[in-house]
Amino acid sequence: MEEIGKILPAVFKTQMRRAEPLWPCVVGKAIAGCTRPVAFSGGSLTMGCSCPSWTTQLRSMSDEIRDAINNFLGGAIVKKLSIRHVADLAPLGSAAENPAHRASREAEKLRL
């Protein structure tokens, strides 16, 4: 997985100089806890999500998430947002810091 500053255009790289993690500032702490930008090409951003149920929910919110990202960037940089499940996606914080992520991972283990 690449850092978001390497994926999104140069306009976004200027924001990377901030001290706090950037992704939570863009999409919010709850969404950032189980997602990462994984690809960007031709105005299309692919966001990976560590939890299948969150993936489904976030897909229904993709227009809102895309608008939040573009609002942060200051222009319509992201034309299309795709969200896909990535089982081995590392969370921002530990599972102890993110109860929703921990609960979803425990549920996945029970299904296996």
Backbone as CSV, one residue per row, in Angstrom:
resi,resn,N_x,N_y,N_z,CA_x,CA_y,CA_z,C_x,C_y,C_z
1,MET,0.828,-1.175,0.000,0.000,0.000,0.000,0.879,1.248,0.000
2,GLU,0.497,2.231,-0.760,1.263,3.461,-0.848,0.666,4.530,0.059
3,GLU,1.506,5.474,0.447,1.035,6.615,1.203,0.126,7.447,0.307
4,ILE,-0.867,8.082,0.906,-1.822,8.867,0.127,-1.130,9.983,-0.644
5,GLY,-0.083,10.583,-0.099,0.636,11.647,-0.785,1.286,11.192,-2.077
6,LYS,1.559,9.891,-2.188,2.151,9.349,-3.404,1.079,8.990,-4.424
7,ILE,-0.150,8.824,-3.971,-1.232,8.385,-4.841,-1.966,9.570,-5.460
8,LEU,-2.317,10.539,-4.654,-3.090,11.676,-5.146,-2.172,12.722,-5.761
9,PRO,-2.721,13.626,-6.512,-1.923,14.622,-7.244,-1.091,15.520,-6.333
10,ALA,-0.226,16.286,-6.953,0.720,17.156,-6.242,0.019,18.138,-5.304
11,VAL,-1.171,18.559,-5.640,-1.888,19.505,-4.782,-2.093,18.916,-3.392
12,PHE,-2.209,17.616,-3.321,-2.430,16.950,-2.046,-1.134,16.824,-1.252
13,LYS,-0.016,16.740,-1.937,1.276,16.569,-1.262,1.589,17.742,-0.337
14,THR,1.128,18.934,-0.681,1.387,20.076,0.193,0.724,19.884,1.552
15,GLN,-0.375,19.180,1.584,-1.070,18.916,2.837,-0.331,17.895,3.698
16,MET,0.572,17.109,3.108,1.287,16.062,3.834,2.269,16.634,4.852
17,ARG,2.551,17.898,4.785,3.506,18.511,5.714,2.898,18.713,7.101
18,ARG,1.615,18.509,7.238,0.950,18.668,8.518,1.398,17.561,9.473
19,ALA,1.411,17.841,10.754,1.921,16.895,11.751,0.973,15.721,11.998
20,GLU,-0.318,15.950,12.010,-1.258,14.881,12.302,-1.492,14.001,11.073
21,PRO,-1.923,12.757,11.306,-2.223,11.888,10.154,-3.263,12.554,9.250
22,LEU,-3.035,12.483,7.977,-3.868,13.204,7.019,-5.180,12.511,6.693
23,TRP,-5.170,11.205,6.480,-6.369,10.496,6.039,-7.561,10.724,6.972
24,PRO,-7.386,10.676,8.323,-8.526,10.959,9.204,-9.069,12.375,9.037
25,CYS,-8.211,13.322,8.693,-8.667,14.696,8.461,-9.542,14.783,7.216
26,VAL,-9.279,13.908,6.266,-10.004,13.937,4.998,-11.363,13.232,5.118
27,VAL,-11.360,12.013,5.652,-12.586,11.202,5.658,-13.199,11.002,7.036
28,GLY,-12.539,11.459,8.085,-13.029,11.277,9.446,-12.372,10.062,10.092
29,LYS,-12.298,10.082,11.422,-11.591,9.042,12.158,-12.213,7.661,11.992
30,ALA,-13.532,7.571,12.024,-14.192,6.260,11.933,-13.897,5.581,10.601
31,ILE,-14.058,6.307,9.510,-13.805,5.741,8.181,-12.311,5.484,7.989
32,ALA,-11.472,6.402,8.443,-10.025,6.238,8.284,-9.497,5.033,9.055
33,GLY,-10.185,4.654,10.114,-9.738,3.531,10.922,-9.758,2.200,10.208
34,CYS,-10.553,2.097,9.157,-10.639,0.804,8.442,-10.427,0.955,6.944
35,THR,-9.953,2.124,6.492,-9.761,2.334,5.056,-8.394,2.950,4.770
36,ARG,-8.003,2.832,3.511,-6.800,3.479,2.989,-7.015,3.730,1.498
37,PRO,-6.479,4.827,0.975,-6.461,4.980,-0.483,-5.430,3.997,-1.032
38,VAL,-5.797,3.212,-2.025,-4.867,2.206,-2.543,-4.458,2.441,-3.990
39,ALA,-5.195,3.243,-4.729,-4.829,3.536,-6.116,-5.496,4.825,-6.564
40,PHE,-4.815,5.557,-7.436,-5.382,6.756,-8.038,-4.857,6.872,-9.461
41,SER,-5.769,6.965,-10.433,-5.381,7.102,-11.825,-6.507,7.761,-12.596
42,GLY,-6.164,8.744,-13.382,-7.140,9.383,-14.261,-8.380,9.899,-13.556
43,GLY,-8.221,10.407,-12.350,-9.352,10.940,-11.611,-10.146,9.893,-10.848
44,SER,-9.717,8.649,-10.898,-10.416,7.565,-10.212,-9.607,7.094,-8.999
45,LEU,-10.202,7.208,-7.827,-9.560,6.800,-6.578,-10.162,5.479,-6.119
46,THR,-9.308,4.521,-5.780,-9.748,3.257,-5.193,-9.369,3.289,-3.727
47,MET,-10.359,3.039,-2.896,-10.164,3.033,-1.459,-10.323,1.602,-0.969
48,GLY,-9.336,1.088,-0.238,-9.417,-0.245,0.335,-10.047,-0.175,1.709
49,CYS,-10.806,-1.198,2.062,-11.467,-1.264,3.359,-11.201,-2.627,3.981
50,SER,-10.855,-2.647,5.254,-10.475,-3.891,5.925,-11.649,-4.756,6.356
51,CYS,-12.848,-4.239,6.327,-14.020,-4.961,6.839,-15.086,-5.095,5.739
52,PRO,-15.543,-6.324,5.457,-16.551,-6.504,4.397,-17.835,-5.716,4.636
53,SER,-18.313,-5.678,5.877,-19.567,-4.963,6.135,-19.392,-3.454,5.987
54,TRP,-18.247,-2.926,6.392,-17.968,-1.511,6.185,-17.840,-1.212,4.697
55,THR,-17.245,-2.132,3.951,-17.094,-1.943,2.508,-18.454,-1.701,1.866
56,THR,-19.410,-2.524,2.223,-20.771,-2.390,1.694,-21.371,-1.043,2.077
57,GLN,-21.244,-0.673,3.343,-21.803,0.595,3.817,-21.123,1.779,3.136
58,LEU,-19.808,1.731,3.026,-19.084,2.850,2.427,-19.384,3.002,0.942
59,ARG,-19.660,1.904,0.273,-20.046,2.000,-1.145,-21.310,2.831,-1.299
60,SER,-22.237,2.670,-0.354,-23.477,3.448,-0.437,-23.240,4.930,-0.114
61,MET,-22.097,5.225,0.490,-21.745,6.601,0.838,-20.671,7.174,-0.074
62,SER,-20.364,6.497,-1.177,-19.212,6.888,-1.997,-19.299,8.315,-2.531
63,ASP,-20.480,8.777,-2.902,-20.606,10.154,-3.399,-20.255,11.161,-2.302
64,GLU,-20.732,10.909,-1.081,-20.438,11.801,0.039,-18.947,11.792,0.368
65,ILE,-18.342,10.611,0.354,-16.911,10.499,0.653,-16.092,11.202,-0.425
66,ARG,-16.452,10.986,-1.680,-15.752,11.655,-2.787,-15.859,13.168,-2.645
67,ASP,-17.050,13.665,-2.304,-17.237,15.104,-2.118,-16.373,15.640,-0.968
68,ALA,-16.259,14.866,0.118,-15.428,15.286,1.253,-13.956,15.346,0.851
69,ILE,-13.515,14.366,0.086,-12.125,14.358,-0.384,-11.869,15.559,-1.284
70,ASN,-12.774,15.797,-2.238,-12.604,16.930,-3.146,-12.681,18.266,-2.417
71,ASN,-13.528,18.341,-1.401,-13.611,19.559,-0.597,-12.275,19.809,0.100
72,PHE,-11.676,18.766,0.629,-10.370,18.884,1.279,-9.296,19.313,0.278
73,LEU,-9.368,18.767,-0.920,-8.377,19.074,-1.953,-8.591,20.444,-2.589
74,GLY,-9.792,20.982,-2.442,-10.067,22.298,-2.999,-10.465,22.281,-4.459
75,GLY,-10.881,21.150,-4.980,-11.322,21.041,-6.375,-11.765,19.638,-6.691
76,ALA,-12.362,19.467,-7.857,-12.892,18.160,-8.273,-11.769,17.278,-8.826
77,ILE,-10.859,16.856,-7.959,-9.726,16.019,-8.353,-10.169,14.568,-8.544
78,VAL,-10.976,14.092,-7.597,-11.464,12.711,-7.653,-12.804,12.711,-8.376
79,LYS,-12.831,12.119,-9.557,-14.058,12.051,-10.359,-14.889,10.812,-10.004
80,LYS,-14.188,9.724,-9.661,-14.862,8.469,-9.346,-14.182,7.845,-8.138
81,LEU,-14.992,7.320,-7.204,-14.470,6.646,-6.029,-14.983,5.214,-6.014
82,SER,-14.061,4.279,-5.958,-14.405,2.858,-5.842,-13.922,2.373,-4.486
83,ILE,-14.704,1.500,-3.877,-14.343,0.958,-2.571,-14.330,-0.549,-2.674
84,ARG,-13.198,-1.149,-2.256,-13.093,-2.603,-2.329,-12.556,-3.159,-1.024
85,HIS,-12.934,-4.381,-0.730,-12.466,-5.049,0.483,-11.028,-5.516,0.279
86,VAL,-10.163,-5.212,1.247,-8.775,-5.652,1.252,-8.538,-6.292,2.619
87,ALA,-8.536,-7.620,2.651,-8.509,-8.351,3.919,-7.316,-8.023,4.797
88,ASP,-6.151,-7.812,4.222,-4.940,-7.592,5.020,-4.571,-6.114,5.174
89,LEU,-5.528,-5.237,5.009,-5.281,-3.809,5.132,-4.984,-3.457,6.583
90,ALA,-3.858,-2.824,6.840,-3.475,-2.453,8.198,-4.294,-1.253,8.668
91,PRO,-4.865,-1.334,9.857,-5.631,-0.200,10.383,-4.708,0.937,10.801
92,LEU,-5.251,2.156,10.922,-4.461,3.305,11.357,-3.898,3.107,12.747
93,GLY,-4.743,2.715,13.682,-4.303,2.462,15.045,-4.425,0.982,15.330
94,SER,-4.127,0.606,16.536,-4.255,-0.803,16.903,-5.725,-1.175,17.031
95,ALA,-6.015,-2.467,17.052,-7.394,-2.935,17.204,-7.979,-2.442,18.518
96,ALA,-7.158,-2.294,19.549,-7.638,-1.807,20.839,-8.122,-0.365,20.751
97,GLU,-7.536,0.416,19.835,-7.931,1.812,19.667,-9.168,1.944,18.790
98,ASN,-9.523,0.908,18.049,-10.636,0.969,17.112,-11.605,-0.182,17.377
99,PRO,-12.569,-0.003,18.291,-13.480,-1.085,18.653,-14.286,-1.635,17.477
100,ALA,-14.681,-0.776,16.540,-15.458,-1.255,15.392,-14.622,-2.207,14.553
101,HIS,-13.367,-1.866,14.347,-12.479,-2.721,13.572,-12.242,-4.040,14.308
102,ARG,-11.990,-3.967,15.618,-11.743,-5.170,16.413,-12.953,-6.102,16.360
103,ALA,-14.151,-5.548,16.525,-15.366,-6.365,16.504,-15.576,-7.026,15.146
104,SER,-15.319,-6.298,14.073,-15.515,-6.874,12.744,-14.499,-7.978,12.475
105,ARG,-13.243,-7.804,12.945,-12.222,-8.834,12.757,-12.567,-10.092,13.547
106,GLU,-13.108,-9.907,14.772,-13.513,-11.066,15.588,-14.660,-11.807,14.906
107,ALA,-15.596,-11.080,14.330,-16.717,-11.702,13.613,-16.217,-12.475,12.405
108,GLU,-15.230,-11.922,11.687,-14.662,-12.612,10.530,-13.988,-13.923,10.949
109,LYS,-13.286,-13.910,12.078,-12.617,-15.109,12.570,-13.629,-16.209,12.876
110,LEU,-14.763,-15.823,13.445,-15.790,-16.796,13.799,-16.388,-17.449,12.552
111,ARG,-16.457,-16.708,11.455,-17.020,-17.247,10.214,-16.070,-18.199,9.502
112,LEU,-14.788,-18.110,9.781,-13.788,-18.953,9.103,-13.786,-20.346,9.581
